[in-house]
Amino acid sequence: MNEGGHQAVEHDRYKASSFRAYNDKLPERYDTAIALRILRPWVADNFVLDVLGTELTRLRILDVGCATGRLLERLAENGARMLAGSDLAPRILNTARAKLEGRRIEADLRPADAESSLPWPSGTFDVATLTGVLHHLVRPRAALAEIARVLRANGRLVLWDACFFPPARELMNACLKIHPHEGDYRFYTPGQARSVLTESAWDVVCCRRLSWWSYGICATPPAGDDTRGGLGHPRTARGLRSVGDARDGAAGDPG
Ligand SMILES: C[S@@+](CC[C@H](N)C(=O)[O-])C[C@H]1O[C@@H](n2cnc3c(N)ncnc32)[C@H](O)[C@@H]1O
């Protein structure tokens, strides 16, 4: 089988596993799942809030792979008003919808496979967030291209994911090659995730480990065609707040 054919088969196997987990099994118990509590996803939420700073009210934000809408809820609590979310699994989006409606938070929620197409026109959003999703993607570059498309020319991506520490990560990745677990495909080091972005011509503004198990990245999309909108900032000064001592992963792969 050629490489493309092999990847298509892998894609289906892992996506089916994601769908079973997040559509069929987890919608009602995702927020209280022990694994999620161990991973402390509020580290991701805090990173996103830190990067976006005080601009939240004027930003149109899309949370890709939003699951039950935890991050959207946090963004709304902190002043964001123009929110959208998408997820592969329609049932987990229903949970998000009920939760957000219960709190009178408006969000445009649409089911979508980010590796195929996001159901918004080009240049719709100022910010896309991708928390805990990169390790699910068999074709991350396809998803990044789609995210870049829906972002404004001077938009930004804020990404967070688990990386664990080397022996655990390598063991998990070896196991995942044999058997997908709830759609998990591959965990990256911060440096590897950074490379996935830069190889797709994204401009990585900051990349740093946030704890022994996770990292955060902010990046701006490749300079695309001029049909995307923009806020008029020069490409090198997009109002991205530098976070903590974000030395921007310049020292290479922190492992
Ligand atoms: C580990 S959960 C993370 C959810 C949430 N972003 C968070 O921070 O808790 C991964 C989510 O990504 C979604 N997902 C996986 N592959 C996807 C894809 N190709 N397109 C869109 N969503 C996807 C899953 O359905 C699931 O809801």
The ligand as an SDF file (V2000), in Angstrom:
LIG
                    3D

 27 29  0  0  0  0  0  0  0  0999 V2000
   -9.1510   15.3330   24.8290 C   0  0  0  0  0  0  0  0  0  0  0  0
  -10.5780   16.1430   24.1870 S   0  0  0  0  0  0  0  0  0  0  0  0
  -10.1840   17.8610   24.4790 C   0  0  0  0  0  0  0  0  0  0  0  0
  -11.4180   18.6810   24.5910 C   0  0  0  0  0  0  0  0  0  0  0  0
  -11.2590   20.1320   24.9940 C   0  0  0  0  0  0  0  0  0  0  0  0
  -10.6420   20.9310   23.9360 N   0  0  0  0  0  0  0  0  0  0  0  0
  -10.5320   20.3040   26.2970 C   0  0  0  0  0  0  0  0  0  0  0  0
   -9.6030   21.1130   26.3770 O   0  0  0  0  0  0  0  0  0  0  0  0
  -10.9020   19.6360   27.2740 O   0  0  0  0  0  0  0  0  0  0  0  0
  -10.3870   16.0160   22.4250 C   0  0  0  0  0  0  0  0  0  0  0  0
  -11.6100   16.5400   21.6670 C   0  0  0  0  0  0  0  0  0  0  0  0
  -11.2170   16.6870   20.2950 O   0  0  0  0  0  0  0  0  0  0  0  0
  -12.2400   16.1950   19.4790 C   0  0  0  0  0  0  0  0  0  0  0  0
  -11.6490   15.7980   18.1990 N   0  0  0  0  0  0  0  0  0  0  0  0
  -10.8440   14.7580   17.9370 C   0  0  0  0  0  0  0  0  0  0  0  0
  -10.4890   14.7220   16.6430 N   0  0  0  0  0  0  0  0  0  0  0  0
  -11.1040   15.7860   16.0730 C   0  0  0  0  0  0  0  0  0  0  0  0
  -11.1580   16.2890   14.7430 C   0  0  0  0  0  0  0  0  0  0  0  0
  -10.5200   15.6820   13.7380 N   0  0  0  0  0  0  0  0  0  0  0  0
  -11.8920   17.3970   14.5020 N   0  0  0  0  0  0  0  0  0  0  0  0
  -12.5710   18.0160   15.5060 C   0  0  0  0  0  0  0  0  0  0  0  0
  -12.5670   17.5720   16.7890 N   0  0  0  0  0  0  0  0  0  0  0  0
  -11.8410   16.4800   17.0680 C   0  0  0  0  0  0  0  0  0  0  0  0
  -12.8360   15.0280   20.2690 C   0  0  0  0  0  0  0  0  0  0  0  0
  -14.1400   14.6910   19.8270 O   0  0  0  0  0  0  0  0  0  0  0  0
  -12.7820   15.6070   21.6810 C   0  0  0  0  0  0  0  0  0  0  0  0
  -13.9570   16.2880   22.0190 O   0  0  0  0  0  0  0  0  0  0  0  0
  1  2  1  0
  2  3  1  0
  2 10  1  0
  3  4  1  0
  4  5  1  0
  5  6  1  0
  5  7  1  0
  7  8  2  0
  7  9  1  0
 10 11  1  0
 11 12  1  0
 11 26  1  0
 12 13  1  0
 13 14  1  0
 13 24  1  0
 14 15  1  0
 14 23  1  0
 15 16  2  0
 16 17  1  0
 17 18  1  0
 17 23  2  0
 18 19  1  0
 18 20  2  0
 20 21  1  0
 21 22  2  0
 22 23  1  0
 24 25  1  0
 24 26  1  0
 26 27  1  0
M  CHG  2   2   1   9  -1
M  END
$$$$
